[in-house]
Amino acid sequence: MPTLHVRNVPEPLYDRLRQRADSQNRSLSAEVVMLLDFALEQSDDEQAELLDSIRRRRFFNPAAAGAPDSTMLLREDRDH
């Protein structure tokens, strides 16, 4: 299994990692690996969710959902 060395970790961050590892009954290394894995997984999931949302909006038809036409709303505002 590969080894990853991280240098120049700020003291407050190191302390927070150590405390979190202790509270989870893990070694510091195990906690860091778990956090890195979680962060990368979240990033992939969030990216996929964002792309799905963009695709859905791209094909959304407001008229089909019963929403008024934006040009009509602008004209109404100008008339009042």
Summary of the structure (lengths in Angstrom):
residues: 80
radius of gyration: 24.6
end to end distance: 70.7
largest distance: 70.8
contacts: 137
relative contact order: 0.06
helix: 72%
strand: 0%
